[in-house]
Amino acid sequence: MLAALCLIPSGRKLFRRTKSVKTDIVSVCGGRYLRITMRVGREETPNWTAIRRAAGHESGQMLLPFGVNPPETSRIRAFCGNTLNKKMMADAATVLLRKAAIDPRLVCVSVYDKHASMPDLPLLFLPFASEIRVVTVHAERYERQRRIAMIQYGAVLSVFDDPDRMTGSLLTIAPDGIDGLESYPVMKSGICLSAIASDRRFFGLIDGYLPRIPSAIRAALPAGCDVSGFMAGLYELSGVKEAGAHPPEFLRMNGVTVPYRDAIKRMAGLDIVTRV
């Protein structure tokens, strides 16, 4: 279950008895999360020991307010899950392919899944592409998917260990990031979707996904916390599937928020970006 910390500022120094931690279980979209609240006085630091005890086993992946960094000795770690981002990436890729409406016979999609963390991901793209290439060091984990591609769709799912084999792809999907791809030709054309934000910038790199935020989730947002992180925590730790029920509304391409149509133009070779 997700645990979220709320620090309520006070304009005065607090007495010891007023600095106790309060906890409550909050229901949202069929799931629940643990809200931990503490009032913090002027020029005072939170009682991290009390917060860790209140969080229990969840202290190792807590949702923290903006700018709050617990000391290393507190044994409290910030939630940094990536499960929802991977789903958003996959959903965005299928939306792009569907909206582009290109003859599947002309489409090649590549998946850079070095450690085979999402072996079923290529199956999502079979209706839109006649050829799918996978780069991984665990080719054996893709045997079932290769059979499904040929039997159900008559499509070729080729598995390689060399990123150079992705050259010429209309779309490249990298569920574990683009580390190791920077120098390859695949990064110089088409679109690359990554589930992990990168410090490097390429015009066709999409590494951010802005979801539609359900009103119930927005209303339950812990004070001071990031709504995207809240949705990711609810999805991964509290089983709130509503958080990932819809594709992202907008994309982050080369650090700029863009609509789908701009990514499709890039796929078509038209380098036009409309800022949102």
NULO-925461 format. One line per field, with one value per residue (C-alpha): residue number from 1; x negated, y negated, z negated. Coordinates in steps of 0.02 Angstrom, whole numbers, plus 50000, padded with zeros to 5 digits. Layout:
REM residues N
i (NUM / ...);
X (X / ...);
Y (Y / ...);
Z (Z / ...);
***
This chain:
REM residues 276
i (1 / 2 / 3 / 4 / 5 / 6 / 7 / 8 / 9 / 10 / 11 / 12 / 13 / 14 / 15 / 16 / 17 / 18 / 19 / 20 / 21 / 22 / 23 / 24 / 25 / 26 / 27 / 28 / 29 / 30 / 31 / 32 / 33 / 34 / 35 / 36 / 37 / 38 / 39 / 40 / 41 / 42 / 43 / 44 / 45 / 46 / 47 / 48 / 49 / 50 / 51 / 52 / 53 / 54 / 55 / 56 / 57 / 58 / 59 / 60 / 61 / 62 / 63 / 64 / 65 / 66 / 67 / 68 / 69 / 70 / 71 / 72 / 73 / 74 / 75 / 76 / 77 / 78 / 79 / 80 / 81 / 82 / 83 / 84 / 85 / 86 / 87 / 88 / 89 / 90 / 91 / 92 / 93 / 94 / 95 / 96 / 97 / 98 / 99 / 100 / 101 / 102 / 103 / 104 / 105 / 106 / 107 / 108 / 109 / 110 / 111 / 112 / 113 / 114 / 115 / 116 / 117 / 118 / 119 / 120 / 121 / 122 / 123 / 124 / 125 / 126 / 127 / 128 / 129 / 130 / 131 / 132 / 133 / 134 / 135 / 136 / 137 / 138 / 139 / 140 / 141 / 142 / 143 / 144 / 145 / 146 / 147 / 148 / 149 / 150 / 151 / 152 / 153 / 154 / 155 / 156 / 157 / 158 / 159 / 160 / 161 / 162 / 163 / 164 / 165 / 166 / 167 / 168 / 169 / 170 / 171 / 172 / 173 / 174 / 175 / 176 / 177 / 178 / 179 / 180 / 181 / 182 / 183 / 184 / 185 / 186 / 187 / 188 / 189 / 190 / 191 / 192 / 193 / 194 / 195 / 196 / 197 / 198 / 199 / 200 / 201 / 202 / 203 / 204 / 205 / 206 / 207 / 208 / 209 / 210 / 211 / 212 / 213 / 214 / 215 / 216 / 217 / 218 / 219 / 220 / 221 / 222 / 223 / 224 / 225 / 226 / 227 / 228 / 229 / 230 / 231 / 232 / 233 / 234 / 235 / 236 / 237 / 238 / 239 / 240 / 241 / 242 / 243 / 244 / 245 / 246 / 247 / 248 / 249 / 250 / 251 / 252 / 253 / 254 / 255 / 256 / 257 / 258 / 259 / 260 / 261 / 262 / 263 / 264 / 265 / 266 / 267 / 268 / 269 / 270 / 271 / 272 / 273 / 274 / 275 / 276);
X (50000 / 49939 / 49886 / 49885 / 49810 / 49894 / 49795 / 49907 / 49806 / 49834 / 49779 / 49721 / 49613 / 49712 / 49710 / 49660 / 49837 / 49902 / 49773 / 49848 / 49878 / 50058 / 50104 / 50262 / 50315 / 50386 / 50496 / 50482 / 50548 / 50568 / 50396 / 50321 / 50165 / 50087 / 50079 / 49951 / 49969 / 49853 / 49853 / 49682 / 49643 / 49537 / 49355 / 49387 / 49350 / 49474 / 49460 / 49402 / 49394 / 49579 / 49623 / 49529 / 49616 / 49785 / 49747 / 49685 / 49637 / 49690 / 49551 / 49437 / 49547 / 49643 / 49722 / 49640 / 49688 / 49596 / 49420 / 49420 / 49264 / 49251 / 49075 / 48989 / 48991 / 49182 / 49198 / 49343 / 49336 / 49439 / 49556 / 49483 / 49585 / 49596 / 49738 / 49867 / 49742 / 49710 / 49896 / 49914 / 49769 / 49850 / 50020 / 49945 / 49856 / 50017 / 50109 / 49973 / 49979 / 50168 / 50182 / 50044 / 50146 / 49998 / 50013 / 49942 / 49843 / 49736 / 49711 / 49565 / 49567 / 49418 / 49415 / 49254 / 49282 / 49105 / 49155 / 49323 / 49422 / 49578 / 49578 / 49763 / 49742 / 49714 / 49881 / 49971 / 49898 / 49937 / 50098 / 49998 / 49833 / 49779 / 49607 / 49557 / 49377 / 49323 / 49150 / 49114 / 48982 / 49118 / 49184 / 49256 / 49388 / 49463 / 49493 / 49679 / 49706 / 49619 / 49739 / 49892 / 49836 / 49821 / 49973 / 50100 / 50041 / 49921 / 49795 / 49610 / 49543 / 49354 / 49242 / 49063 / 48930 / 48861 / 48947 / 48888 / 49025 / 49156 / 49101 / 49244 / 49383 / 49530 / 49552 / 49431 / 49490 / 49367 / 49452 / 49291 / 49221 / 49104 / 48936 / 48821 / 48923 / 48855 / 48731 / 48842 / 48928 / 49099 / 49091 / 49074 / 49242 / 49419 / 49484 / 49412 / 49521 / 49434 / 49512 / 49365 / 49327 / 49158 / 49036 / 48992 / 49101 / 49145 / 49282 / 49380 / 49360 / 49520 / 49482 / 49627 / 49813 / 49945 / 50098 / 50278 / 50305 / 50471 / 50561 / 50567 / 50378 / 50349 / 50466 / 50370 / 50197 / 50091 / 50043 / 49879 / 49858 / 49842 / 50000 / 49907 / 49806 / 49966 / 50049 / 49896 / 49894 / 50080 / 50064 / 49910 / 49930 / 50117 / 50189 / 50287 / 50307 / 50407 / 50240 / 50186 / 50355 / 50325 / 50179 / 50082 / 50160 / 49995 / 49815 / 49646 / 49538 / 49362 / 49415 / 49569 / 49750 / 49832 / 49996 / 49996 / 50009 / 49834 / 49759 / 49851 / 49779 / 49606 / 49644 / 49690 / 49529 / 49609 / 49510 / 49647 / 49674 / 49823 / 49797 / 49941);
Y (50000 / 49825 / 49717 / 49528 / 49396 / 49229 / 49096 / 48955 / 48796 / 48691 / 48512 / 48541 / 48662 / 48813 / 48897 / 49079 / 49141 / 49053 / 49135 / 49309 / 49404 / 49434 / 49574 / 49615 / 49731 / 49639 / 49727 / 49677 / 49762 / 49932 / 49929 / 49857 / 49766 / 49723 / 49536 / 49483 / 49305 / 49204 / 49021 / 48940 / 48779 / 48633 / 48681 / 48858 / 49023 / 49166 / 49307 / 49436 / 49576 / 49554 / 49544 / 49704 / 49796 / 49736 / 49793 / 49965 / 50074 / 49937 / 49820 / 49886 / 49813 / 49664 / 49525 / 49366 / 49182 / 49070 / 49028 / 49144 / 49252 / 49361 / 49387 / 49549 / 49605 / 49596 / 49754 / 49671 / 49682 / 49592 / 49690 / 49700 / 49838 / 49847 / 49969 / 49837 / 49746 / 49907 / 49929 / 49748 / 49774 / 49930 / 49845 / 49691 / 49800 / 49888 / 49721 / 49651 / 49802 / 49803 / 49616 / 49619 / 49750 / 49805 / 49966 / 50100 / 50172 / 50014 / 50008 / 50077 / 50059 / 50094 / 50135 / 50104 / 50220 / 50268 / 50369 / 50432 / 50341 / 50327 / 50479 / 50459 / 50276 / 50315 / 50404 / 50237 / 50176 / 50326 / 50251 / 50099 / 50169 / 50310 / 50317 / 50301 / 50307 / 50339 / 50306 / 50404 / 50513 / 50637 / 50698 / 50856 / 50753 / 50702 / 50874 / 50877 / 50702 / 50747 / 50892 / 50785 / 50650 / 50773 / 50883 / 50748 / 50602 / 50671 / 50544 / 50564 / 50538 / 50542 / 50547 / 50479 / 50426 / 50282 / 50111 / 50075 / 50193 / 50065 / 49941 / 49886 / 49914 / 49796 / 49815 / 49874 / 49917 / 49926 / 49983 / 49972 / 49814 / 49768 / 49795 / 49870 / 49807 / 49630 / 49664 / 49777 / 49721 / 49768 / 49609 / 49498 / 49537 / 49584 / 49581 / 49662 / 49684 / 49715 / 49757 / 49675 / 49489 / 49452 / 49309 / 49322 / 49237 / 49300 / 49219 / 49379 / 49436 / 49449 / 49485 / 49405 / 49443 / 49325 / 49424 / 49375 / 49353 / 49421 / 49297 / 49424 / 49443 / 49256 / 49232 / 49361 / 49288 / 49271 / 49091 / 49041 / 49199 / 49216 / 49281 / 49386 / 49471 / 49496 / 49582 / 49691 / 49744 / 49781 / 49886 / 49985 / 50002 / 49983 / 50072 / 49921 / 49970 / 49812 / 49718 / 49807 / 49832 / 49703 / 49662 / 49503 / 49342 / 49261 / 49313 / 49239 / 49236 / 49167 / 49081 / 48997 / 49043 / 49086 / 49161 / 49327 / 49242 / 49170 / 49341 / 49410 / 49271 / 49320 / 49501 / 49437 / 49336 / 49166 / 49088 / 48974 / 48948 / 48860 / 48812 / 48848);
Z (50000 / 50041 / 49894 / 49919 / 49806 / 49773 / 49681 / 49618 / 49588 / 49433 / 49411 / 49234 / 49139 / 49082 / 48913 / 48911 / 48882 / 49039 / 49153 / 49148 / 49308 / 49364 / 49482 / 49576 / 49716 / 49867 / 49994 / 50177 / 50335 / 50254 / 50171 / 50014 / 49959 / 49792 / 49758 / 49628 / 49565 / 49455 / 49410 / 49422 / 49331 / 49386 / 49418 / 49359 / 49446 / 49454 / 49330 / 49455 / 49328 / 49286 / 49470 / 49510 / 49369 / 49430 / 49608 / 49557 / 49704 / 49825 / 49765 / 49902 / 50042 / 49976 / 50076 / 50013 / 50034 / 50157 / 50100 / 49949 / 49936 / 49780 / 49715 / 49762 / 49581 / 49574 / 49681 / 49771 / 49961 / 50090 / 50203 / 50378 / 50461 / 50650 / 50682 / 50730 / 50841 / 50936 / 50964 / 51021 / 51142 / 51216 / 51228 / 51310 / 51439 / 51489 / 51500 / 51614 / 51729 / 51735 / 51770 / 51901 / 51997 / 52103 / 52203 / 52086 / 52232 / 52227 / 52038 / 51939 / 51749 / 51637 / 51451 / 51355 / 51207 / 51158 / 51005 / 51072 / 50938 / 51051 / 51168 / 51210 / 51263 / 51449 / 51459 / 51439 / 51603 / 51713 / 51785 / 51845 / 51910 / 52025 / 51946 / 51764 / 51707 / 51529 / 51459 / 51300 / 51219 / 51169 / 51336 / 51257 / 51166 / 51334 / 51410 / 51368 / 51435 / 51599 / 51625 / 51586 / 51709 / 51853 / 51815 / 51772 / 51879 / 52009 / 51944 / 51918 / 51741 / 51755 / 51602 / 51603 / 51481 / 51587 / 51579 / 51757 / 51816 / 51763 / 51897 / 52010 / 51882 / 51887 / 51698 / 51563 / 51386 / 51242 / 51080 / 50978 / 51055 / 51198 / 51112 / 51242 / 51391 / 51404 / 51545 / 51650 / 51811 / 51741 / 51633 / 51787 / 51868 / 51822 / 51643 / 51487 / 51333 / 51168 / 50999 / 50910 / 50924 / 51002 / 50977 / 51161 / 51291 / 51465 / 51566 / 51585 / 51404 / 51302 / 51119 / 51026 / 51022 / 50953 / 50899 / 50882 / 50694 / 50628 / 50515 / 50373 / 50376 / 50383 / 50235 / 50132 / 50173 / 50015 / 49979 / 50059 / 50163 / 50351 / 50433 / 50563 / 50426 / 50327 / 50475 / 50504 / 50321 / 50318 / 50475 / 50424 / 50235 / 50201 / 50352 / 50415 / 50598 / 50635 / 50628 / 50788 / 50871 / 51009 / 51125 / 51083 / 51146 / 51196 / 51225 / 51179 / 51335 / 51320 / 51158 / 51236 / 51200 / 51366 / 51431 / 51523 / 51691 / 51674 / 51638 / 51790 / 51897 / 51837 / 51886 / 52059 / 52071 / 52036 / 51894 / 51826 / 51641 / 51564 / 51382 / 51263);
***
